[in-house]
Every structure is written in structure tokens, then in C-alpha cells.
Amino acid sequence: MLELYVDQIYKVGHGLLIAAIAYKAYKLASDAAKRYGRFPVLWKGAAWCFGIALVAALLLGQPSCDGAGDRIFGSCEHLESGFSPTLEQRGARFLYFFLLLCLPAAYGSLTARVRVHRDSL
């Protein structure tokens, strides 16, 4: 019974964390678009989202370590039972993080109120 409550609390916490990350991406892009313009922020935001999602996909599936390694210098003996993801799993992880970051950032940069300078027209 307690496990059910803990599981639901974990799901709520996870959802709130995802919402906070999405809001931060939206707010950063919106504030930057007000200062620098929509399209430079949109391109830079897409590049950052691509990089972060690529790193998240590449870090998926690190092998497990045996505890007999040297703790001071960080050596580790890898076990054969480590998780090695497939290409589809890496692609799914990349898409998840890319959409999690890029959609709010794109929405924030495109909906920001940008002043148009009359001199540049």
C-alpha cells in the first residue's frame, strides 16, 4: 500500500520537474528574444537543444561497474551485464529531450514581443 503512494508521489514530482525544465526553456528563450530578436534566438536555441539531446542520448546505457575498483583514482572493472541500448532506444531518448527543450524554447522565442526599430526598415 505504501509503495503505491510513493510511486504516485514520484510521478507527481517527475511531472513537476519536467514542467519546471520546460518553463525555464520558455522563459530563457522569451527573454533572449526580447533582447536579440526572434530568429537568432530560435537558431541558437535549436542548436543548444540538439546538443543537449545528443549528449543525453549518448550517455544512455553506461555499463555497470564492479565495486572492486580503486575508489581514489576512479578505476572500474566493467561487468558484462551492463545495459547496452539499441539505436531505437537512443533515438527515442534524443527525441524526448529535444522536444522537451526545443518546443518551449521555440514557443517562447516566437511569442516574445520584439520591438521593431524604424531605422532598420
Buried (B, 14 or more C-beta within 10 A) or exposed (E): EEEEEEEEEEEEEEEEEEEEBBEBBBEBBBBBBBEEBBEEBBEBBBEBBBEBBBEBBEEBBEEEBEEEEEEEEEEBEEEEEEEEBEEEBBEBBBEEBBEBBBBBBBBBBBEBEBEEEEEEE
